[in-house]
Amino acid sequence: MKTKVLMVCLGNICRSPLAEGILKSKINPETVLVDSAGTAGYHVGNSPDPRSIAVAKKHGLDISFQKCRKFSEKDFEAFDLIYAMDKSNFANIIKLAGSKVEERKVKLLLDEVDLGVSEVPDPYYGGEDGFENVFQMIDIACEAIAKKLI
């Protein structure tokens, strides 16, 4: 049986598509399924932000095929682990949980590592280096997650 992991940010165009792509590159697709979603439906059906696509490509990953979708209550049934990129999205996900069991599935991505910060910042309004910094943070966290899933 596959472990199913969902990465969640606000719009599902910057951080969570990167987290999906990065974690997919570190796990066995036969045993782990990875997807991503956003708590807001701003970009449903769109590709990830071109800057996320570019930074992923720079690191040998192709996330250009991903399509944005909105997080839904059904995701609690479909996924074993749900990682939020920041406290605001964590709170929005928890509000939709129907039970303590569902709440326990939700974690902050950076709780998996000690980077001295608890949130992956949203690079959307920042410069190009913001996407590189976010990539590096997510990469470290996904490495830790992948080791737990093996």
C-alpha positions in Angstrom: 0.0 0.0 0.0 1.4 3.4 -1.0 2.0 6.2 1.5 0.2 9.3 0.1 1.8 12.7 0.8 0.2 16.1 0.0 2.1 19.4 -0.1 0.0 22.5 0.5 0.6 26.3 0.2 -1.7 29.2 -0.6 -2.0 29.2 -4.4 -0.4 25.9 -5.4 1.9 27.8 -7.8 5.2 28.4 -6.0 6.0 26.4 -2.9 3.8 23.3 -3.0 4.6 22.4 -6.6 8.3 22.7 -5.8 7.8 20.4 -2.7 5.8 17.9 -4.8 8.6 17.8 -7.4 11.4 17.7 -5.0 9.9 14.9 -2.8 9.0 12.9 -6.0 12.7 13.0 -6.9 13.7 11.5 -3.6 11.2 8.6 -3.2 10.2 5.4 -4.9 7.0 6.1 -6.8 6.0 2.4 -6.3 5.6 3.0 -2.5 4.9 6.8 -2.2 2.5 9.0 -4.0 3.1 12.8 -3.9 0.7 15.6 -4.9 0.2 19.3 -4.1 -2.7 21.7 -3.6 -3.5 25.2 -2.4 -5.8 26.5 0.3 -7.0 29.2 -2.0 -8.5 28.6 -5.5 -6.8 31.5 -7.2 -4.9 29.5 -9.9 -6.9 26.2 -10.3 -5.9 24.5 -13.6 -2.8 26.7 -14.1 0.8 25.6 -14.3 3.2 26.5 -11.5 4.7 30.0 -11.4 7.4 30.3 -14.2 10.0 31.1 -11.5 9.2 27.9 -9.7 9.5 26.0 -12.9 12.8 27.7 -13.6 14.4 27.0 -10.2 13.2 23.4 -10.4 14.7 23.0 -13.9 18.0 24.6 -12.7 18.1 21.7 -10.2 17.2 19.0 -12.8 13.5 18.7 -12.0 10.5 19.3 -14.4 7.4 20.5 -12.6 6.0 22.3 -15.7 3.3 19.6 -16.2 1.7 20.1 -12.8 -1.7 21.8 -12.6 -2.9 23.8 -9.6 -5.8 22.6 -7.6 -7.6 23.6 -4.4 -7.3 21.7 -1.2 -10.5 20.0 -0.2 -11.9 18.0 2.7 -11.7 14.9 0.6 -7.9 15.2 0.8 -8.0 14.1 4.4 -9.3 10.7 3.3 -7.0 10.5 0.3 -3.7 11.4 2.0 -1.7 10.0 4.9 0.5 13.0 5.5 -0.4 16.7 4.7 2.4 19.2 4.8 1.6 22.9 5.1 4.3 25.4 4.0 3.4 28.0 6.7 1.3 28.5 9.8 -1.5 30.4 8.0 -2.1 27.5 5.6 -1.7 25.0 8.4 -4.5 26.8 10.3 -6.7 26.9 7.1 -6.2 23.1 6.6 -7.0 22.3 10.3 -10.2 24.3 10.1 -11.4 21.8 7.5 -10.5 18.7 9.5 -13.5 16.7 10.7 -11.7 14.8 13.4 -8.6 14.6 15.6 -7.4 11.8 13.3 -7.5 14.2 10.3 -5.8 16.9 12.3 -2.9 14.6 13.2 -2.2 14.1 9.5 -1.3 17.8 9.1 2.2 19.1 9.8 4.3 22.1 9.0 6.9 21.1 6.4 9.8 22.6 8.3 8.9 20.8 11.5 10.8 17.8 9.9 14.1 19.7 10.1 15.9 22.3 12.3 16.5 25.3 10.0 15.9 27.9 12.7 12.6 28.9 11.1 9.2 27.2 11.1 7.8 28.5 7.9 8.7 28.3 4.2 8.3 32.0 3.1 6.1 32.7 0.1 8.5 33.8 -2.7 5.7 35.1 -5.0 6.3 38.9 -4.4 10.1 38.5 -4.0 13.0 38.3 -6.4 14.5 35.4 -8.1 16.8 34.6 -5.2 13.6 34.0 -3.0 12.8 31.0 -5.2 16.3 29.6 -4.8 16.1 30.0 -1.0 12.7 28.4 -0.9 14.0 25.5 -3.1 16.9 24.9 -0.7 14.6 24.9 2.4 12.1 22.6 0.8 14.9 20.3 -0.5 16.3 19.8 3.1 12.9 19.1 4.5 12.0 16.7 1.7 15.3 14.8 2.2 14.3 14.2 5.9 10.8 13.2 4.9 12.1 10.8 2.2 14.4 9.1 4.8 11.4 8.6 7.1 9.3 7.0 4.2 12.0 4.5 3.3 
